[in-house]
Amino acid sequence: MKLTAVIRKEGKFYVALCPELDIASQGENIEEALRNLKEAIELYLEDEDAKI
């Protein structure tokens, strides 16, 4: 499965958004924001009621 990650800087944090699933996360740098987003997506997809 391929998903999009949109990253933008807000203040001193980076926000990563997956628009297909409407999930967002943040981190102090781009790598951390992406890592946190991947974890959030994995948790979301583990939920058997998740709608894709």
mmCIF entry with sequence, helices, sheets and N, C-alpha, C, O atoms, coordinates in Angstrom:
data_MODEL
# 
_entry.id   MODEL 
# 
_entity.id                         1 
_entity.type                       polymer 
_entity.pdbx_number_of_molecules   1 
# 
_entity_poly.entity_id                      1 
_entity_poly.type                           'polypeptide(L)' 
_entity_poly.nstd_linkage                   no 
_entity_poly.nstd_monomer                   no 
_entity_poly.pdbx_seq_one_letter_code       MKLTAVIRKEGKFYVALCPELDIASQGENIEEALRNLKEAIELYLEDEDAKI 
_entity_poly.pdbx_seq_one_letter_code_can   MKLTAVIRKEGKFYVALCPELDIASQGENIEEALRNLKEAIELYLEDEDAKI 
_entity_poly.pdbx_strand_id                 A 
# 
loop_
_entity_poly_seq.entity_id 
_entity_poly_seq.num 
_entity_poly_seq.mon_id 
_entity_poly_seq.hetero 
1 1  MET n 
1 2  LYS n 
1 3  LEU n 
1 4  THR n 
1 5  ALA n 
1 6  VAL n 
1 7  ILE n 
1 8  ARG n 
1 9  LYS n 
1 10 GLU n 
1 11 GLY n 
1 12 LYS n 
1 13 PHE n 
1 14 TYR n 
1 15 VAL n 
1 16 ALA n 
1 17 LEU n 
1 18 CYS n 
1 19 PRO n 
1 20 GLU n 
1 21 LEU n 
1 22 ASP n 
1 23 ILE n 
1 24 ALA n 
1 25 SER n 
1 26 GLN n 
1 27 GLY n 
1 28 GLU n 
1 29 ASN n 
1 30 ILE n 
1 31 GLU n 
1 32 GLU n 
1 33 ALA n 
1 34 LEU n 
1 35 ARG n 
1 36 ASN n 
1 37 LEU n 
1 38 LYS n 
1 39 GLU n 
1 40 ALA n 
1 41 ILE n 
1 42 GLU n 
1 43 LEU n 
1 44 TYR n 
1 45 LEU n 
1 46 GLU n 
1 47 ASP n 
1 48 GLU n 
1 49 ASP n 
1 50 ALA n 
1 51 LYS n 
1 52 ILE n 
# 
_struct_asym.id          A 
_struct_asym.entity_id   1 
# 
_struct_conf.conf_type_id            HELX_P 
_struct_conf.id                      HELX_P1 
_struct_conf.pdbx_PDB_helix_id       AA1 
_struct_conf.beg_label_comp_id       ILE 
_struct_conf.beg_label_asym_id       A 
_struct_conf.beg_label_seq_id        30 
_struct_conf.pdbx_beg_PDB_ins_code   ? 
_struct_conf.end_label_comp_id       GLU 
_struct_conf.end_label_asym_id       A 
_struct_conf.end_label_seq_id        46 
_struct_conf.pdbx_end_PDB_ins_code   ? 
_struct_conf.beg_auth_comp_id        ILE 
_struct_conf.beg_auth_asym_id        A 
_struct_conf.beg_auth_seq_id         30 
_struct_conf.end_auth_comp_id        GLU 
_struct_conf.end_auth_asym_id        A 
_struct_conf.end_auth_seq_id         46 
_struct_conf.pdbx_PDB_helix_class    1 
_struct_conf.details                 ? 
_struct_conf.pdbx_PDB_helix_length   17 
# 
_struct_conf_type.id          HELX_P 
_struct_conf_type.criteria    ? 
_struct_conf_type.reference   ? 
# 
_struct_sheet.id               AA1 
_struct_sheet.type             ? 
_struct_sheet.number_strands   3 
_struct_sheet.details          ? 
# 
loop_
_struct_sheet_order.sheet_id 
_struct_sheet_order.range_id_1 
_struct_sheet_order.range_id_2 
_struct_sheet_order.offset 
_struct_sheet_order.sense 
AA1 1 2 ? anti-parallel 
AA1 2 3 ? anti-parallel 
# 
loop_
_struct_sheet_range.sheet_id 
_struct_sheet_range.id 
_struct_sheet_range.beg_label_comp_id 
_struct_sheet_range.beg_label_asym_id 
_struct_sheet_range.beg_label_seq_id 
_struct_sheet_range.pdbx_beg_PDB_ins_code 
_struct_sheet_range.end_label_comp_id 
_struct_sheet_range.end_label_asym_id 
_struct_sheet_range.end_label_seq_id 
_struct_sheet_range.pdbx_end_PDB_ins_code 
_struct_sheet_range.beg_auth_comp_id 
_struct_sheet_range.beg_auth_asym_id 
_struct_sheet_range.beg_auth_seq_id 
_struct_sheet_range.end_auth_comp_id 
_struct_sheet_range.end_auth_asym_id 
_struct_sheet_range.end_auth_seq_id 
AA1 1 VAL A 6  ? GLU A 10 ? VAL A 6  GLU A 10 
AA1 2 PHE A 13 ? CYS A 18 ? PHE A 13 CYS A 18 
AA1 3 ILE A 23 ? GLY A 27 ? ILE A 23 GLY A 27 
# 
loop_
_atom_site.group_PDB 
_atom_site.id 
_atom_site.type_symbol 
_atom_site.label_atom_id 
_atom_site.label_alt_id 
_atom_site.label_comp_id 
_atom_site.label_asym_id 
_atom_site.label_entity_id 
_atom_site.label_seq_id 
_atom_site.pdbx_PDB_ins_code 
_atom_site.Cartn_x 
_atom_site.Cartn_y 
_atom_site.Cartn_z 
_atom_site.occupancy 
_atom_site.B_iso_or_equiv 
_atom_site.pdbx_formal_charge 
_atom_site.auth_seq_id 
_atom_site.auth_comp_id 
_atom_site.auth_asym_id 
_atom_site.auth_atom_id 
_atom_site.pdbx_PDB_model_num 
ATOM 1   N N  . MET A 1 1  ? 0.844   -1.166 0.000  1.00 0.00 ? 1  MET A N  1 
ATOM 2   C CA . MET A 1 1  ? 0.000   0.000  0.000  1.00 0.00 ? 1  MET A CA 1 
ATOM 3   C C  . MET A 1 1  ? 0.897   1.239  0.000  1.00 0.00 ? 1  MET A C  1 
ATOM 4   O O  . MET A 1 1  ? 1.834   1.340  0.792  1.00 0.00 ? 1  MET A O  1 
ATOM 5   N N  . LYS A 1 2  ? 0.601   2.163  -0.886 1.00 0.00 ? 2  LYS A N  1 
ATOM 6   C CA . LYS A 1 2  ? 1.343   3.425  -0.924 1.00 0.00 ? 2  LYS A CA 1 
ATOM 7   C C  . LYS A 1 2  ? 0.441   4.540  -0.443 1.00 0.00 ? 2  LYS A C  1 
ATOM 8   O O  . LYS A 1 2  ? -0.700  4.673  -0.885 1.00 0.00 ? 2  LYS A O  1 
ATOM 9   N N  . LEU A 1 3  ? 0.974   5.346  0.477  1.00 0.00 ? 3  LEU A N  1 
ATOM 10  C CA . LEU A 1 3  ? 0.245   6.483  1.029  1.00 0.00 ? 3  LEU A CA 1 
ATOM 11  C C  . LEU A 1 3  ? 1.103   7.732  0.909  1.00 0.00 ? 3  LEU A C  1 
ATOM 12  O O  . LEU A 1 3  ? 2.328   7.651  0.815  1.00 0.00 ? 3  LEU A O  1 
ATOM 13  N N  . THR A 1 4  ? 0.459   8.866  0.913  1.00 0.00 ? 4  THR A N  1 
ATOM 14  C CA . THR A 1 4  ? 1.140   10.151 0.807  1.00 0.00 ? 4  THR A CA 1 
ATOM 15  C C  . THR A 1 4  ? 1.433   10.706 2.200  1.00 0.00 ? 4  THR A C  1 
ATOM 16  O O  . THR A 1 4  ? 0.632   10.553 3.122  1.00 0.00 ? 4  THR A O  1 
ATOM 17  N N  . ALA A 1 5  ? 2.588   11.350 2.339  1.00 0.00 ? 5  ALA A N  1 
ATOM 18  C CA . ALA A 1 5  ? 2.927   12.067 3.568  1.00 0.00 ? 5  ALA A CA 1 
ATOM 19  C C  . ALA A 1 5  ? 3.232   13.511 3.188  1.00 0.00 ? 5  ALA A C  1 
ATOM 20  O O  . ALA A 1 5  ? 4.131   13.778 2.392  1.00 0.00 ? 5  ALA A O  1 
ATOM 21  N N  . VAL A 1 6  ? 2.481   14.427 3.760  1.00 0.00 ? 6  VAL A N  1 
ATOM 22  C CA . VAL A 1 6  ? 2.696   15.857 3.553  1.00 0.00 ? 6  VAL A CA 1 
ATOM 23  C C  . VAL A 1 6  ? 3.305   16.391 4.842  1.00 0.00 ? 6  VAL A C  1 
ATOM 24  O O  . VAL A 1 6  ? 2.735   16.226 5.921  1.00 0.00 ? 6  VAL A O  1 
ATOM 25  N N  . ILE A 1 7  ? 4.461   17.028 4.726  1.00 0.00 ? 7  ILE A N  1 
ATOM 26  C CA . ILE A 1 7  ? 5.163   17.520 5.920  1.00 0.00 ? 7  ILE A CA 1 
ATOM 27  C C  . ILE A 1 7  ? 5.291   19.026 5.826  1.00 0.00 ? 7  ILE A C  1 
ATOM 28  O O  . ILE A 1 7  ? 5.671   19.572 4.790  1.00 0.00 ? 7  ILE A O  1 
ATOM 29  N N  . ARG A 1 8  ? 4.969   19.690 6.925  1.00 0.00 ? 8  ARG A N  1 
ATOM 30  C CA . ARG A 1 8  ? 5.137   21.139 6.982  1.00 0.00 ? 8  ARG A CA 1 
ATOM 31  C C  . ARG A 1 8  ? 5.643   21.516 8.369  1.00 0.00 ? 8  ARG A C  1 
ATOM 32  O O  . ARG A 1 8  ? 5.423   20.807 9.351  1.00 0.00 ? 8  ARG A O  1 
ATOM 33  N N  . LYS A 1 9  ? 6.317   22.636 8.415  1.00 0.00 ? 9  LYS A N  1 
ATOM 34  C CA . LYS A 1 9  ? 6.850   23.114 9.688  1.00 0.00 ? 9  LYS A CA 1 
ATOM 35  C C  . LYS A 1 9  ? 5.840   24.067 10.312 1.00 0.00 ? 9  LYS A C  1 
ATOM 36  O O  . LYS A 1 9  ? 5.362   25.002 9.669  1.00 0.00 ? 9  LYS A O  1 
ATOM 37  N N  . GLU A 1 10 ? 5.531   23.811 11.572 1.00 0.00 ? 10 GLU A N  1 
ATOM 38  C CA . GLU A 1 10 ? 4.635   24.683 12.337 1.00 0.00 ? 10 GLU A CA 1 
ATOM 39  C C  . GLU A 1 10 ? 5.352   25.059 13.622 1.00 0.00 ? 10 GLU A C  1 
ATOM 40  O O  . GLU A 1 10 ? 5.482   24.244 14.535 1.00 0.00 ? 10 GLU A O  1 
ATOM 41  N N  . GLY A 1 11 ? 5.809   26.277 13.684 1.00 0.00 ? 11 GLY A N  1 
ATOM 42  C CA . GLY A 1 11 ? 6.582   26.705 14.845 1.00 0.00 ? 11 GLY A CA 1 
ATOM 43  C C  . GLY A 1 11 ? 7.895   25.958 14.887 1.00 0.00 ? 11 GLY A C  1 
ATOM 44  O O  . GLY A 1 11 ? 8.650   25.970 13.914 1.00 0.00 ? 11 GLY A O  1 
ATOM 45  N N  . LYS A 1 12 ? 8.177   25.302 16.013 1.00 0.00 ? 12 LYS A N  1 
ATOM 46  C CA . LYS A 1 12 ? 9.432   24.558 16.109 1.00 0.00 ? 12 LYS A CA 1 
ATOM 47  C C  . LYS A 1 12 ? 9.246   23.058 15.848 1.00 0.00 ? 12 LYS A C  1 
ATOM 48  O O  . LYS A 1 12 ? 10.190  22.285 16.015 1.00 0.00 ? 12 LYS A O  1 
ATOM 49  N N  . PHE A 1 13 ? 8.048   22.640 15.443 1.00 0.00 ? 13 PHE A N  1 
ATOM 50  C CA . PHE A 1 13 ? 7.767   21.242 15.163 1.00 0.00 ? 13 PHE A CA 1 
ATOM 51  C C  . PHE A 1 13 ? 7.444   21.028 13.694 1.00 0.00 ? 13 PHE A C  1 
ATOM 52  O O  . PHE A 1 13 ? 7.051   21.957 12.988 1.00 0.00 ? 13 PHE A O  1 
ATOM 53  N N  . TYR A 1 14 ? 7.616   19.791 13.245 1.00 0.00 ? 14 TYR A N  1 
ATOM 54  C CA . TYR A 1 14 ? 7.215   19.377 11.909 1.00 0.00 ? 14 TYR A CA 1 
ATOM 55  C C  . TYR A 1 14 ? 5.956   18.527 12.044 1.00 0.00 ? 14 TYR A C  1 
ATOM 56  O O  . TYR A 1 14 ? 5.886   17.638 12.892 1.00 0.00 ? 14 TYR A O  1 
ATOM 57  N N  . VAL A 1 15 ? 4.972   18.806 11.206 1.00 0.00 ? 15 VAL A N  1 
ATOM 58  C CA . VAL A 1 15 ? 3.721   18.063 11.215 1.00 0.00 ? 15 VAL A CA 1 
ATOM 59  C C  . VAL A 1 15 ? 3.671   17.220 9.952  1.00 0.00 ? 15 VAL A C  1 
ATOM 60  O O  . VAL A 1 15 ? 3.867   17.730 8.849  1.00 0.00 ? 15 VAL A O  1 
ATOM 61  N N  . ALA A 1 16 ? 3.410   15.935 10.116 1.00 0.00 ? 16 ALA A N  1 
ATOM 62  C CA . ALA A 1 16 ? 3.290   15.008 8.993  1.00 0.00 ? 16 ALA A CA 1 
ATOM 63  C C  . ALA A 1 16 ? 1.828   14.586 8.895  1.00 0.00 ? 16 ALA A C  1 
ATOM 64  O O  . ALA A 1 16 ? 1.229   14.181 9.891  1.00 0.00 ? 16 ALA A O  1 
ATOM 65  N N  . LEU A 1 17 ? 1.257   14.679 7.703  1.00 0.00 ? 17 LEU A N  1 
ATOM 66  C CA . LEU A 1 17 ? -0.148  14.363 7.471  1.00 0.00 ? 17 LEU A CA 1 
ATOM 67  C C  . LEU A 1 17 ? -0.262  13.321 6.373  1.00 0.00 ? 17 LEU A C  1 
ATOM 68  O O  . LEU A 1 17 ? 0.411   13.412 5.346  1.00 0.00 ? 17 LEU A O  1 
ATOM 69  N N  . CYS A 1 18 ? -1.109  12.339 6.592  1.00 0.00 ? 18 CYS A N  1 
ATOM 70  C CA . CYS A 1 18 ? -1.470  11.363 5.564  1.00 0.00 ? 18 CYS A CA 1 
ATOM 71  C C  . CYS A 1 18 ? -2.891  11.712 5.133  1.00 0.00 ? 18 CYS A C  1 
ATOM 72  O O  . CYS A 1 18 ? -3.842  11.349 5.825  1.00 0.00 ? 18 CYS A O  1 
ATOM 73  N N  . PRO A 1 19 ? -3.058  12.409 4.005  1.00 0.00 ? 19 PRO A N  1 
ATOM 74  C CA . PRO A 1 19 ? -4.396  12.871 3.615  1.00 0.00 ? 19 PRO A CA 1 
ATOM 75  C C  . PRO A 1 19 ? -5.365  11.734 3.265  1.00 0.00 ? 19 PRO A C  1 
ATOM 76  O O  . PRO A 1 19 ? -6.574  11.889 3.436  1.00 0.00 ? 19 PRO A O  1 
ATOM 77  N N  . GLU A 1 20 ? -4.864  10.611 2.785  1.00 0.00 ? 20 GLU A N  1 
ATOM 78  C CA . GLU A 1 20 ? -5.760  9.506  2.431  1.00 0.00 ? 20 GLU A CA 1 
ATOM 79  C C  . GLU A 1 20 ? -6.485  8.949  3.648  1.00 0.00 ? 20 GLU A C  1 
ATOM 80  O O  . GLU A 1 20 ? -7.640  8.534  3.545  1.00 0.00 ? 20 GLU A O  1 
ATOM 81  N N  . LEU A 1 21 ? -5.824  8.936  4.789  1.00 0.00 ? 21 LEU A N  1 
ATOM 82  C CA . LEU A 1 21 ? -6.414  8.383  6.010  1.00 0.00 ? 21 LEU A CA 1 
ATOM 83  C C  . LEU A 1 21 ? -6.797  9.464  7.016  1.00 0.00 ? 21 LEU A C  1 
ATOM 84  O O  . LEU A 1 21 ? -7.379  9.164  8.059  1.00 0.00 ? 21 LEU A O  1 
ATOM 85  N N  . ASP A 1 22 ? -6.475  10.713 6.712  1.00 0.00 ? 22 ASP A N  1 
ATOM 86  C CA . ASP A 1 22 ? -6.724  11.846 7.604  1.00 0.00 ? 22 ASP A CA 1 
ATOM 87  C C  . ASP A 1 22 ? -6.084  11.620 8.977  1.00 0.00 ? 22 ASP A C  1 
ATOM 88  O O  . ASP A 1 22 ? -6.725  11.778 10.016 1.00 0.00 ? 22 ASP A O  1 
ATOM 89  N N  . ILE A 1 23 ? -4.802  11.246 8.948  1.00 0.00 ? 23 ILE A N  1 
ATOM 90  C CA . ILE A 1 23 ? -4.023  11.007 10.163 1.00 0.00 ? 23 ILE A CA 1 
ATOM 91  C C  . ILE A 1 23 ? -2.835  11.954 10.156 1.00 0.00 ? 23 ILE A C  1 
ATOM 92  O O  . ILE A 1 23 ? -2.197  12.157 9.123  1.00 0.00 ? 23 ILE A O  1 
ATOM 93  N N  . ALA A 1 24 ? -2.542  12.530 11.310 1.00 0.00 ? 24 ALA A N  1 
ATOM 94  C CA . ALA A 1 24 ? -1.409  13.444 11.418 1.00 0.00 ? 24 ALA A CA 1 
ATOM 95  C C  . ALA A 1 24 ? -0.600  13.104 12.660 1.00 0.00 ? 24 ALA A C  1 
ATOM 96  O O  . ALA A 1 24 ? -1.100  12.508 13.614 1.00 0.00 ? 24 ALA A O  1 
ATOM 97  N N  . SER A 1 25 ? 0.659   13.501 12.617 1.00 0.00 ? 25 SER A N  1 
ATOM 98  C CA . SER A 1 25 ? 1.552   13.344 13.751 1.00 0.00 ? 25 SER A CA 1 
ATOM 99  C C  . SER A 1 25 ? 2.582   14.456 13.682 1.00 0.00 ? 25 SER A C  1 
ATOM 100 O O  . SER A 1 25 ? 2.606   15.228 12.722 1.00 0.00 ? 25 SER A O  1 
ATOM 101 N N  . GLN A 1 26 ? 3.434   14.541 14.698 1.00 0.00 ? 26 GLN A N  1 
ATOM 102 C CA . GLN A 1 26 ? 4.436   15.601 14.699 1.00 0.00 ? 26 GLN A CA 1 
ATOM 103 C C  . GLN A 1 26 ? 5.738   15.100 15.282 1.00 0.00 ? 26 GLN A C  1 
ATOM 104 O O  . GLN A 1 26 ? 5.799   14.034 15.896 1.00 0.00 ? 26 GLN A O  1 
ATOM 105 N N  . GLY A 1 27 ? 6.781   15.892 15.077 1.00 0.00 ? 27 GLY A N  1 
ATOM 106 C CA . GLY A 1 27 ? 8.090   15.572 15.627 1.00 0.00 ? 27 GLY A CA 1 
ATOM 107 C C  . GLY A 1 27 ? 8.965   16.811 15.619 1.00 0.00 ? 27 GLY A C  1 
ATOM 108 O O  . GLY A 1 27 ? 8.627   17.822 15.005 1.00 0.00 ? 27 GLY A O  1 
ATOM 109 N N  . GLU A 1 28 ? 10.088  16.722 16.304 1.00 0.00 ? 28 GLU A N  1 
ATOM 110 C CA . GLU A 1 28 ? 11.011  17.854 16.379 1.00 0.00 ? 28 GLU A CA 1 
ATOM 111 C C  . GLU A 1 28 ? 11.820  18.019 15.104 1.00 0.00 ? 28 GLU A C  1 
ATOM 112 O O  . GLU A 1 28 ? 12.401  19.079 14.869 1.00 0.00 ? 28 GLU A O  1 
ATOM 113 N N  . ASN A 1 29 ? 11.863  16.956 14.261 1.00 0.00 ? 29 ASN A N  1 
ATOM 114 C CA . ASN A 1 29 ? 12.527  17.045 12.959 1.00 0.00 ? 29 ASN A CA 1 
ATOM 115 C C  . ASN A 1 29 ? 11.722  16.211 11.964 1.00 0.00 ? 29 ASN A C  1 
ATOM 116 O O  . ASN A 1 29 ? 10.779  15.521 12.352 1.00 0.00 ? 29 ASN A O  1 
ATOM 117 N N  . ILE A 1 30 ? 12.088  16.273 10.692 1.00 0.00 ? 30 ILE A N  1 
ATOM 118 C CA . ILE A 1 30 ? 11.328  15.581 9.652  1.00 0.00 ? 30 ILE A CA 1 
ATOM 119 C C  . ILE A 1 30 ? 11.326  14.071 9.886  1.00 0.00 ? 30 ILE A C  1 
ATOM 120 O O  . ILE A 1 30 ? 10.286  13.425 9.761  1.00 0.00 ? 30 ILE A O  1 
ATOM 121 N N  . GLU A 1 31 ? 12.470  13.514 10.221 1.00 0.00 ? 31 GLU A N  1 
ATOM 122 C CA . GLU A 1 31 ? 12.571  12.078 10.424 1.00 0.00 ? 31 GLU A CA 1 
ATOM 123 C C  . GLU A 1 31 ? 11.662  11.607 11.556 1.00 0.00 ? 31 GLU A C  1 
ATOM 124 O O  . GLU A 1 31 ? 10.986  10.585 11.431 1.00 0.00 ? 31 GLU A O  1 
ATOM 125 N N  . GLU A 1 32 ? 11.646  12.349 12.653 1.00 0.00 ? 32 GLU A N  1 
ATOM 126 C CA . GLU A 1 32 ? 10.809  11.976 13.791 1.00 0.00 ? 32 GLU A CA 1 
ATOM 127 C C  . GLU A 1 32 ? 9.330   12.110 13.432 1.00 0.00 ? 32 GLU A C  1 
ATOM 128 O O  . GLU A 1 32 ? 8.521   11.266 13.818 1.00 0.00 ? 32 GLU A O  1 
ATOM 129 N N  . ALA A 1 33 ? 8.972   13.158 12.700 1.00 0.00 ? 33 ALA A N  1 
ATOM 130 C CA . ALA A 1 33 ? 7.579   13.339 12.286 1.00 0.00 ? 33 ALA A CA 1 
ATOM 131 C C  . ALA A 1 33 ? 7.125   12.177 11.409 1.00 0.00 ? 33 ALA A C  1 
ATOM 132 O O  . ALA A 1 33 ? 6.019   11.666 11.582 1.00 0.00 ? 33 ALA A O  1 
ATOM 133 N N  . LEU A 1 34 ? 7.976   11.754 10.462 1.00 0.00 ? 34 LEU A N  1 
ATOM 134 C CA . LEU A 1 34 ? 7.635   10.618 9.594  1.00 0.00 ? 34 LEU A CA 1 
ATOM 135 C C  . LEU A 1 34 ? 7.541   9.315  10.388 1.00 0.00 ? 34 LEU A C  1 
ATOM 136 O O  . LEU A 1 34 ? 6.627   8.519  10.173 1.00 0.00 ? 34 LEU A O  1 
ATOM 137 N N  . ARG A 1 35 ? 8.468   9.104  11.289 1.00 0.00 ? 35 ARG A N  1 
ATOM 138 C CA . ARG A 1 35 ? 8.456   7.893  12.119 1.00 0.00 ? 35 ARG A CA 1 
ATOM 139 C C  . ARG A 1 35 ? 7.173   7.835  12.957 1.00 0.00 ? 35 ARG A C  1 
ATOM 140 O O  . ARG A 1 35 ? 6.544   6.782  13.068 1.00 0.00 ? 35 ARG A O  1 
ATOM 141 N N  . ASN A 1 36 ? 6.795   8.964  13.538 1.00 0.00 ? 36 ASN A N  1 
ATOM 142 C CA . ASN A 1 36 ? 5.573   9.012  14.343 1.00 0.00 ? 36 ASN A CA 1 
ATOM 143 C C  . ASN A 1 36 ? 4.329   8.816  13.481 1.00 0.00 ? 36 ASN A C  1 
ATOM 144 O O  . ASN A 1 36 ? 3.364   8.188  13.916 1.00 0.00 ? 36 ASN A O  1 
ATOM 145 N N  . LEU A 1 37 ? 4.349   9.352  12.260 1.00 0.00 ? 37 LEU A N  1 
ATOM 146 C CA . LEU A 1 37 ? 3.219   9.167  11.360 1.00 0.00 ? 37 LEU A CA 1 
ATOM 147 C C  . LEU A 1 37 ? 3.091   7.700  10.968 1.00 0.00 ? 37 LEU A C  1 
ATOM 148 O O  . LEU A 1 37 ? 1.984   7.162  10.952 1.00 0.00 ? 37 LEU A O  1 
ATOM 149 N N  . LYS A 1 38 ? 4.200   7.049  10.655 1.00 0.00 ? 38 LYS A N  1 
ATOM 150 C CA . LYS A 1 38 ? 4.155   5.625  10.303 1.00 0.00 ? 38 LYS A CA 1 
ATOM 151 C C  . LYS A 1 38 ? 3.571   4.803  11.446 1.00 0.00 ? 38 LYS A C  1 
ATOM 152 O O  . LYS A 1 38 ? 2.766   3.900  11.214 1.00 0.00 ? 38 LYS A O  1 
ATOM 153 N N  . GLU A 1 39 ? 3.967   5.106  12.668 1.00 0.00 ? 39 GLU A N  1 
ATOM 154 C CA . GLU A 1 39 ? 3.441   4.387  13.829 1.00 0.00 ? 39 GLU A CA 1 
ATOM 155 C C  . GLU A 1 39 ? 1.937   4.631  13.978 1.00 0.00 ? 39 GLU A C  1 
ATOM 156 O O  . GLU A 1 39 ? 1.183   3.699  14.259 1.00 0.00 ? 39 GLU A O  1 
ATOM 157 N N  . ALA A 1 40 ? 1.503   5.866  13.792 1.00 0.00 ? 40 ALA A N  1 
ATOM 158 C CA . ALA A 1 40 ? 0.080   6.190  13.900 1.00 0.00 ? 40 ALA A CA 1 
ATOM 159 C C  . ALA A 1 40 ? -0.728  5.466  12.830 1.00 0.00 ? 40 ALA A C  1 
ATOM 160 O O  . ALA A 1 40 ? -1.829  4.986  13.099 1.00 0.00 ? 40 ALA A O  1 
ATOM 161 N N  . ILE A 1 41 ? -0.184  5.386  11.617 1.00 0.00 ? 41 ILE A N  1 
ATOM 162 C CA . ILE A 1 41 ? -0.873  4.682  10.524 1.00 0.00 ? 41 ILE A CA 1 
ATOM 163 C C  . ILE A 1 41 ? -0.965  3.191  10.834 1.00 0.00 ? 41 ILE A C  1 
ATOM 164 O O  . ILE A 1 41 ? -2.014  2.580  10.629 1.00 0.00 ? 41 ILE A O  1 
ATOM 165 N N  . GLU A 1 42 ? 0.119   2.604  11.324 1.00 0.00 ? 42 GLU A N  1 
ATOM 166 C CA . GLU A 1 42 ? 0.107   1.185  11.673 1.00 0.00 ? 42 GLU A CA 1 
ATOM 167 C C  . GLU A 1 42 ? -0.951  0.894  12.734 1.00 0.00 ? 42 GLU A C  1 
ATOM 168 O O  . GLU A 1 42 ? -1.683  -0.089 12.627 1.00 0.00 ? 42 GLU A O  1 
ATOM 169 N N  . LEU A 1 43 ? -1.032  1.732  13.741 1.00 0.00 ? 43 LEU A N  1 
ATOM 170 C CA . LEU A 1 43 ? -2.034  1.541  14.787 1.00 0.00 ? 43 LEU A CA 1 
ATOM 171 C C  . LEU A 1 43 ? -3.443  1.700  14.232 1.00 0.00 ? 43 LEU A C  1 
ATOM 172 O O  . LEU A 1 43 ? -4.350  0.955  14.603 1.00 0.00 ? 43 LEU A O  1 
ATOM 173 N N  . TYR A 1 44 ? -3.622  2.657  13.354 1.00 0.00 ? 44 TYR A N  1 
ATOM 174 C CA . TYR A 1 44 ? -4.931  2.883  12.743 1.00 0.00 ? 44 TYR A CA 1 
ATOM 175 C C  . TYR A 1 44 ? -5.350  1.671  11.914 1.00 0.00 ? 44 TYR A C  1 
ATOM 176 O O  . TYR A 1 44 ? -6.500  1.238  11.988 1.00 0.00 ? 44 TYR A O  1 
ATOM 177 N N  . LEU A 1 45 ? -4.425  1.121  11.124 1.00 0.00 ? 45 LEU A N  1 
ATOM 178 C CA . LEU A 1 45 ? -4.753  -0.001 10.254 1.00 0.00 ? 45 LEU A CA 1 
ATOM 179 C C  . LEU A 1 45 ? -4.930  -1.307 11.027 1.00 0.00 ? 45 LEU A C  1 
ATOM 180 O O  . LEU A 1 45 ? -5.555  -2.238 10.519 1.00 0.00 ? 45 LEU A O  1 
ATOM 181 N N  . GLU A 1 46 ? -4.398  -1.394 12.234 1.00 0.00 ? 46 GLU A N  1 
ATOM 182 C CA . GLU A 1 46 ? -4.623  -2.576 13.079 1.00 0.00 ? 46 GLU A CA 1 
ATOM 183 C C  . GLU A 1 46 ? -6.068  -2.667 13.536 1.00 0.00 ? 46 GLU A C  1 
ATOM 184 O O  . GLU A 1 46 ? -6.570  -3.757 13.808 1.00 0.00 ? 46 GLU A O  1 
ATOM 185 N N  . ASP A 1 47 ? -6.734  -1.533 13.619 1.00 0.00 ? 47 ASP A N  1 
ATOM 186 C CA . ASP A 1 47 ? -8.142  -1.486 14.047 1.00 0.00 ? 47 ASP A CA 1 
ATOM 187 C C  . ASP A 1 47 ? -8.991  -2.112 12.946 1.00 0.00 ? 47 ASP A C  1 
ATOM 188 O O  . ASP A 1 47 ? -9.018  -1.603 11.825 1.00 0.00 ? 47 ASP A O  1 
ATOM 189 N N  . GLU A 1 48 ? -9.667  -3.185 13.242 1.00 0.00 ? 48 GLU A N  1 
ATOM 190 C CA . GLU A 1 48 ? -10.430 -3.878 12.210 1.00 0.00 ? 48 GLU A CA 1 
ATOM 191 C C  . GLU A 1 48 ? -11.626 -3.082 11.716 1.00 0.00 ? 48 GLU A C  1 
ATOM 192 O O  . GLU A 1 48 ? -12.212 -3.444 10.696 1.00 0.00 ? 48 GLU A O  1 
ATOM 193 N N  . ASP A 1 49 ? -12.004 -2.022 12.393 1.00 0.00 ? 49 ASP A N  1 
ATOM 194 C CA . ASP A 1 49 ? -13.097 -1.173 11.937 1.00 0.00 ? 49 ASP A CA 1 
ATOM 195 C C  . ASP A 1 49 ? -12.617 -0.002 11.093 1.00 0.00 ? 49 ASP A C  1 
ATOM 196 O O  . ASP A 1 49 ? -13.424 0.823  10.663 1.00 0.00 ? 49 ASP A O  1 
ATOM 197 N N  . ALA A 1 50 ? -11.305 0.081  10.850 1.00 0.00 ? 50 ALA A N  1 
ATOM 198 C CA . ALA A 1 50 ? -10.740 1.187  10.076 1.00 0.00 ? 50 ALA A CA 1 
ATOM 199 C C  . ALA A 1 50 ? -11.313 1.176  8.659  1.00 0.00 ? 50 ALA A C  1 
ATOM 200 O O  . ALA A 1 50 ? -11.437 0.125  8.030  1.00 0.00 ? 50 ALA A O  1 
ATOM 201 N N  . LYS A 1 51 ? -11.656 2.363  8.175  1.00 0.00 ? 51 LYS A N  1 
ATOM 202 C CA . LYS A 1 51 ? -12.188 2.483  6.821  1.00 0.00 ? 51 LYS A CA 1 
ATOM 203 C C  . LYS A 1 51 ? -11.136 3.110  5.942  1.00 0.00 ? 51 LYS A C  1 
ATOM 204 O O  . LYS A 1 51 ? -10.637 4.199  6.227  1.00 0.00 ? 51 LYS A O  1 
ATOM 205 N N  . ILE A 1 52 ? -10.801 2.418  4.873  1.00 0.00 ? 52 ILE A N  1 
ATOM 206 C CA . ILE A 1 52 ? -9.777  2.915  3.946  1.00 0.00 ? 52 ILE A CA 1 
ATOM 207 C C  . ILE A 1 52 ? -10.454 3.320  2.658  1.00 0.00 ? 52 ILE A C  1 
ATOM 208 O O  . ILE A 1 52 ? -9.788  3.770  1.726  1.00 0.00 ? 52 ILE A O  1 
# 
